[in-house]
Amino acid sequence: MKNLFTPFCSTILLAGTLLAASSCRQECGQAETGPPLLGFAFSTDTLAAGTGFRKAEAFSAYLVRYKKADFSQPIDTVRTGQRPGNFYYVDRTLFCNFPASPGPADPLSYRLEVPAATRRYDITDIGLQYDGTADCSRSISRLDALVNGQRVDMRRGYVLTK
């Protein structure tokens, strides 16, 4: 009975593998996968270095999206309390995420204001580049932005400090 079972299992495993591989051999466009997110986390380290945000400071944050790269022509303002929104509070840390869309109709600059901490973060010159598509996956070879004039690699997110 063992000899009959092994070829059967091998055939099922091979058929499953071929089916999975063939179902992914299609073109996957940006519309299906969506643009990657620029992710910002508010540091909560208020003791050691003293550069973190208190909860009330972080929750005062809001994001202004601008049509132009020079912070002119504001499109809208996103606040921490809006649902659904761009702000998420997880494990005592506030995160701000928004799409890195390089299209001509998308915002070209962002201003993240934290009024309770008297801080401002200007986000401009977003760079997004994909490697080729293969087996329904795209790898991002470049995702960066200028944050207050400093070039930052955004592929792992960015921690905001005071």
PAKOLTI-32774 format. One record per residue: residue in one letter; x, y, z of N, C-alpha, C in turn; residue number from 0. Coordinates in steps of 0.05 Angstrom, whole numbers, always signed. Each point is the difference from the previous one (the first is absolute). Example, Ala and Ser with C-alpha at 12.3 -4.5 7.8 and 13.67 -1.06 7.14 Angstrom:
<kedos>
<"A"; <+264; -114; +156>; <-18; +24; +0>; <+18; +24; +0>; 0>
<"S"; <-7; +21; -14>; <+16; +24; +1>; <-15; +22; +14>; 1>
</kedos>
This chain:
<kedos>
<"M"; <+16; -24; +0>; <-16; +24; +0>; <+17; +25; +0>; 0>
<"K"; <+24; -1; +13>; <+18; +23; +0>; <+9; +7; -28>; 1>
<"N"; <+5; -20; -17>; <+9; +5; -27>; <-21; +14; -17>; 2>
<"L"; <-25; -5; +4>; <-22; +13; -15>; <-4; +29; +10>; 3>
<"F"; <+4; +5; +26>; <-6; +26; +11>; <+21; +20; -8>; 4>
<"T"; <+26; -7; -1>; <+21; +18; -7>; <-2; +12; -28>; 5>
<"P"; <-5; -16; -21>; <-4; +12; -27>; <-24; +18; -1>; 6>
<"F"; <-22; -7; +14>; <-24; +17; +0>; <+6; +27; +13>; 7>
<"C"; <+14; +0; +23>; <+7; +25; +13>; <+19; +17; -17>; 8>
<"S"; <+19; -13; -14>; <+18; +14; -17>; <-14; +13; -23>; 9>
<"T"; <-20; -14; -12>; <-15; +11; -22>; <-17; +24; +9>; 10>
<"I"; <-13; -2; +23>; <-16; +22; +10>; <+18; +24; +6>; 11>
<"L"; <+23; -4; +12>; <+19; +21; +6>; <+10; +14; -25>; 12>
<"L"; <+7; -16; -20>; <+9; +11; -26>; <-22; +16; -14>; 13>
<"A"; <-24; -11; +0>; <-22; +14; -13>; <-6; +27; +15>; 14>
<"G"; <+0; -1; +26>; <-4; +25; +16>; <+21; +21; -6>; 15>
<"T"; <+25; -9; -2>; <+22; +19; -5>; <-3; +12; -28>; 16>
<"L"; <-6; -16; -20>; <-3; +10; -27>; <-24; +19; -1>; 17>
<"L"; <-22; -6; +13>; <-23; +17; +0>; <+6; +27; +13>; 18>
<"A"; <+14; -1; +22>; <+7; +25; +14>; <+19; +17; -17>; 19>
<"A"; <+19; -13; -13>; <+19; +15; -16>; <-13; +12; -25>; 20>
<"S"; <-18; -16; -12>; <-13; +10; -25>; <-20; +22; +6>; 21>
<"S"; <-12; +0; +24>; <-20; +21; +6>; <+14; +27; +5>; 22>
<"C"; <+25; +0; +6>; <+14; +25; +5>; <+15; +10; -24>; 23>
<"R"; <-1; -13; -22>; <+14; +9; -24>; <-17; +20; -16>; 24>
<"Q"; <-6; +22; +12>; <-16; +21; -13>; <+13; +26; +7>; 25>
<"E"; <-5; +20; -16>; <+10; +27; +6>; <-14; +12; +23>; 26>
<"C"; <+15; +11; +19>; <-12; +13; +23>; <+7; +29; -2>; 27>
<"G"; <-20; +17; -4>; <+5; +28; -3>; <-2; +15; +27>; 28>
<"Q"; <+8; +25; +0>; <+0; +16; +25>; <-28; +3; +11>; 29>
<"A"; <-20; -1; -18>; <-28; +3; +9>; <-8; -24; +17>; 30>
<"E"; <+11; -23; -5>; <-7; -24; +15>; <+15; -1; +27>; 31>
<"T"; <+25; +8; +0>; <+15; -1; +24>; <-1; +26; +16>; 32>
<"G"; <-7; +21; -12>; <-2; +26; +13>; <+28; +12; +5>; 33>
<"P"; <+1; +26; +3>; <+26; +13; +5>; <+9; -7; +28>; 34>
<"P"; <+26; +0; +4>; <+11; -5; +27>; <-7; +24; +18>; 35>
<"L"; <+2; -5; +26>; <-6; +22; +19>; <+25; +12; +10>; 36>
<"L"; <-1; +27; +4>; <+21; +13; +15>; <-9; -2; +29>; 37>
<"G"; <+16; -12; +16>; <-8; -5; +28>; <+17; +16; +20>; 38>
<"F"; <-13; +14; +18>; <+13; +15; +21>; <-10; -10; +26>; 39>
<"A"; <+18; -4; +19>; <-7; -7; +28>; <+10; +22; +18>; 40>
<"F"; <-17; +7; +19>; <+8; +20; +20>; <+15; -14; +22>; 41>
<"S"; <+25; +8; +4>; <+16; -11; +22>; <-14; +4; +27>; 42>
<"T"; <+1; -20; +17>; <-12; +2; +26>; <+22; +1; +22>; 43>
<"D"; <+25; +2; -8>; <+22; +1; +19>; <+2; +28; +12>; 44>
<"T"; <-14; +4; +22>; <+1; +26; +13>; <+20; +0; +24>; 45>
<"L"; <+11; -23; +7>; <+18; -1; +23>; <+29; +1; -7>; 46>
<"A"; <+9; -19; -16>; <+29; -3; -5>; <+11; +24; -15>; 47>
<"A"; <-8; +4; -24>; <+11; +23; -16>; <-18; +25; +3>; 48>
<"G"; <-24; -4; +9>; <-18; +22; +3>; <-10; +11; -26>; 49>
<"T"; <+2; -15; -22>; <-8; +10; -26>; <-27; -12; -10>; 50>
<"G"; <-13; -15; +18>; <-25; -12; -8>; <-24; +17; +6>; 51>
<"F"; <-23; -8; -11>; <-25; +15; +3>; <-17; -13; +22>; 52>
<"R"; <-12; +17; +16>; <-20; -10; +18>; <-25; -5; -16>; 53>
<"K"; <-18; -16; +11>; <-25; -8; -14>; <-16; +24; -9>; 54>
<"A"; <-4; +20; +17>; <-15; +24; -7>; <+13; +16; -22>; 55>
<"E"; <+27; +1; +0>; <+14; +14; -21>; <-4; -14; -27>; 56>
<"A"; <+3; -26; +0>; <-3; -15; -25>; <-28; +2; -11>; 57>
<"F"; <-20; -1; +18>; <-28; +2; -9>; <-8; +28; -9>; 58>
<"S"; <+17; +19; +3>; <-7; +27; -11>; <+8; +2; -29>; 59>
<"A"; <+13; -21; -11>; <+11; +1; -27>; <-22; +0; -21>; 60>
<"Y"; <+6; +13; -22>; <-17; -1; -24>; <+18; +3; -25>; 61>
<"L"; <-11; -10; -22>; <+15; -1; -25>; <-14; +17; -21>; 62>
<"V"; <+15; +18; -12>; <-10; +17; -22>; <+12; -10; -26>; 63>
<"R"; <-17; -5; -19>; <+9; -9; -27>; <-1; +24; -18>; 64>
<"Y"; <+22; +4; -16>; <+2; +23; -18>; <+2; -9; -29>; 65>
<"K"; <-12; +14; -18>; <+1; -6; -28>; <+27; +6; -12>; 66>
<"K"; <+14; +20; +10>; <+25; +9; -11>; <+23; -9; +19>; 67>
<"A"; <+24; -2; -11>; <+24; -8; +16>; <+9; +22; +19>; 68>
<"D"; <-9; +25; -5>; <+9; +23; +16>; <-20; +6; +23>; 69>
<"F"; <-17; -19; +7>; <-19; +2; +22>; <-21; +22; -6>; 70>
<"S"; <-7; +2; -26>; <-21; +18; -7>; <-24; -17; -10>; 71>
<"Q"; <-23; +12; -1>; <-24; -13; -8>; <-7; -24; +18>; 72>
<"P"; <-7; +4; +25>; <-8; -23; +17>; <-24; -14; -11>; 73>
<"I"; <+1; -26; +1>; <-22; -17; -9>; <-20; -6; +23>; 74>
<"D"; <+11; -10; +22>; <-16; -6; +23>; <+17; -4; +24>; 75>
<"T"; <-13; -4; +23>; <+13; -4; +25>; <-11; -26; +12>; 76>
<"V"; <+17; -17; +10>; <-8; -25; +12>; <+8; +1; +29>; 77>
<"R"; <-19; -4; +18>; <+4; +1; +29>; <+1; -28; +12>; 78>
<"T"; <+11; -2; +24>; <+4; -25; +13>; <-27; -14; +7>; 79>
<"G"; <-21; +15; +4>; <-25; -12; +8>; <-18; -9; -23>; 80>
<"Q"; <+8; +6; -25>; <-17; -7; -23>; <+0; -30; -5>; 81>
<"R"; <-23; -11; -6>; <-2; -28; -6>; <-15; -3; -27>; 82>
<"P"; <+9; -16; -19>; <+27; -10; +0>; <+20; +22; -5>; 83>
<"G"; <+24; -5; +8>; <+20; +22; -2>; <+28; -11; -5>; 84>
<"N"; <+19; +18; +2>; <+28; -7; -4>; <+15; -5; +26>; 85>
<"F"; <-13; +4; +22>; <+13; -3; +26>; <-10; -25; +14>; 86>
<"Y"; <+19; -15; +12>; <-7; -25; +14>; <+15; -1; +26>; 87>
<"Y"; <-14; -8; +21>; <+13; -2; +27>; <+2; -29; +7>; 88>
<"V"; <+24; -10; +1>; <+5; -28; +6>; <+22; -2; +20>; 89>
<"D"; <-5; -16; +21>; <+20; -6; +21>; <+13; +26; +10>; 90>
<"R"; <-16; +19; +8>; <+9; +26; +11>; <+16; +17; -19>; 91>
<"T"; <-2; -5; -25>; <+15; +16; -20>; <-19; +9; -22>; 92>
<"L"; <+1; +26; -7>; <-16; +11; -21>; <+16; -2; -26>; 93>
<"F"; <-13; -10; -21>; <+11; -3; -26>; <-15; +18; -20>; 94>
<"C"; <+14; +11; -19>; <-13; +15; -22>; <+9; -13; -26>; 95>
<"N"; <-18; -10; -15>; <+6; -13; -26>; <-16; +13; -22>; 96>
<"F"; <+13; +5; -23>; <-14; +9; -23>; <+14; -10; -25>; 97>
<"P"; <-16; -3; -22>; <+11; -12; -24>; <+22; +17; -13>; 98>
<"A"; <+20; -13; -10>; <+22; +13; -15>; <-7; -2; -30>; 99>
<"S"; <-19; +15; -8>; <-9; -1; -28>; <+14; +22; -16>; 100>
<"P"; <+14; -8; -21>; <+15; +20; -16>; <-16; +11; -23>; 101>
<"G"; <-26; -4; -1>; <-16; +9; -23>; <-3; +30; -1>; 102>
<"P"; <-6; +11; -24>; <-2; +29; -3>; <-24; +12; +16>; 103>
<"A"; <-20; -16; +6>; <-23; +10; +15>; <+3; -3; +30>; 104>
<"D"; <+21; -13; +9>; <+5; -5; +28>; <+14; +24; +13>; 105>
<"P"; <-2; +2; +27>; <+13; +22; +14>; <+31; -2; -5>; 106>
<"L"; <+12; +23; -2>; <+29; +1; -4>; <+15; +7; +26>; 107>
<"S"; <-14; +9; +20>; <+13; +5; +26>; <-20; -4; +22>; 108>
<"Y"; <+11; -5; +24>; <-16; -4; +24>; <+13; +15; +23>; 109>
<"R"; <-16; +9; +18>; <+10; +13; +24>; <-14; -14; +24>; 110>
<"L"; <+17; -12; +16>; <-10; -13; +24>; <+5; +19; +24>; 111>
<"E"; <-22; +10; +10>; <+2; +20; +22>; <-6; -15; +27>; 112>
<"V"; <+16; +7; +20>; <-5; -10; +27>; <+0; +24; +19>; 113>
<"P"; <-23; +14; +1>; <-1; +26; +14>; <+5; -2; +30>; 114>
<"A"; <-8; -21; +13>; <+5; -2; +29>; <+30; -3; +7>; 115>
<"A"; <+16; -8; -20>; <+29; -2; +4>; <+15; +21; -15>; 116>
<"T"; <-15; +18; -13>; <+12; +21; -17>; <+20; -12; -20>; 117>
<"R"; <-9; -20; -14>; <+17; -13; -20>; <-14; -1; -27>; 118>
<"R"; <+16; +1; -21>; <-11; -1; -27>; <+20; -17; -17>; 119>
<"Y"; <-12; -17; -16>; <+16; -17; -18>; <-9; +4; -28>; 120>
<"D"; <+17; +11; -17>; <-6; +5; -28>; <+10; -24; -16>; 121>
<"I"; <-18; -12; -16>; <+6; -24; -15>; <-4; +7; -30>; 122>
<"T"; <+22; -2; -14>; <+0; +7; -29>; <+17; -20; -15>; 123>
<"D"; <+0; +4; -26>; <+18; -14; -19>; <-1; -31; +5>; 124>
<"I"; <-24; -11; -1>; <-3; -29; +5>; <+11; -14; -25>; 125>
<"G"; <+18; -19; +5>; <+11; -17; -21>; <-10; -28; +2>; 126>
<"L"; <-12; -10; -21>; <-10; -28; +0>; <+8; -13; -26>; 127>
<"Q"; <+13; -23; +3>; <+8; -15; -24>; <-3; -30; +6>; 128>
<"Y"; <-12; -14; -20>; <-4; -29; +2>; <+21; -14; -17>; 129>
<"D"; <+7; -24; +9>; <+14; -19; -17>; <-21; -13; -18>; 130>
<"G"; <+9; -16; -19>; <-19; -13; -18>; <-19; -18; +14>; 131>
<"T"; <-22; -7; -14>; <-19; -18; +12>; <+7; -29; -7>; 132>
<"A"; <-3; -17; +19>; <+5; -29; -5>; <-18; -16; +20>; 133>
<"D"; <-14; -19; -11>; <-18; -17; +16>; <-17; +16; +19>; 134>
<"C"; <-14; +20; -10>; <-19; +15; +15>; <+12; +16; +24>; 135>
<"S"; <+24; +6; -2>; <+12; +16; +22>; <+17; +22; -12>; 136>
<"R"; <-1; +22; +14>; <+17; +23; -7>; <+18; +6; +23>; 137>
<"S"; <+25; +5; -5>; <+17; +8; +22>; <+6; +30; -3>; 138>
<"I"; <+1; +13; +22>; <+5; +29; -1>; <+30; +3; +3>; 139>
<"S"; <+12; +13; -20>; <+29; +4; +2>; <+6; +28; +12>; 140>
<"R"; <-20; +17; +0>; <+5; +27; +11>; <-27; +11; +11>; 141>
<"L"; <+0; +8; +25>; <-22; +14; +12>; <+12; +19; +21>; 142>
<"D"; <+2; +25; -8>; <+12; +20; +18>; <-14; +26; -3>; 143>
<"A"; <+7; +18; +18>; <-12; +27; +0>; <+18; +19; +15>; 144>
<"L"; <-3; +25; -5>; <+13; +21; +17>; <-18; +6; +24>; 145>
<"V"; <+11; -4; +24>; <-15; +7; +24>; <+16; +23; +13>; 146>
<"N"; <-12; +23; +0>; <+14; +24; +10>; <+27; +4; -13>; 147>
<"G"; <+1; -6; -26>; <+25; +5; -16>; <+19; -23; +1>; 148>
<"Q"; <-5; -21; +15>; <+19; -23; +2>; <-12; -23; -15>; 149>
<"R"; <+16; -12; -18>; <-8; -23; -16>; <-2; -24; +19>; 150>
<"V"; <-24; -14; +0>; <-5; -22; +18>; <-10; -24; -16>; 151>
<"D"; <+12; -23; +4>; <-9; -25; -12>; <-25; -9; +15>; 152>
<"M"; <-23; -1; -14>; <-25; -5; +13>; <-9; -29; -2>; 153>
<"R"; <+17; -18; -10>; <-9; -27; -3>; <-6; -14; +26>; 154>
<"R"; <+11; +9; +22>; <-6; -11; +26>; <-15; +19; +18>; 155>
<"G"; <-9; +22; -10>; <-14; +20; +16>; <+20; +19; +12>; 156>
<"Y"; <-10; +19; +14>; <+17; +21; +12>; <-11; +7; +27>; 157>
<"V"; <+18; +2; +20>; <-8; +7; +27>; <+3; +30; +4>; 158>
<"L"; <-21; +14; +7>; <+0; +28; +5>; <+9; +6; +29>; 159>
<"T"; <+18; +18; +3>; <+8; +9; +27>; <-2; +30; +2>; 160>
<"K"; <+1; +9; +24>; <-2; +30; +4>; <+26; +13; -5>; 161>
</kedos>
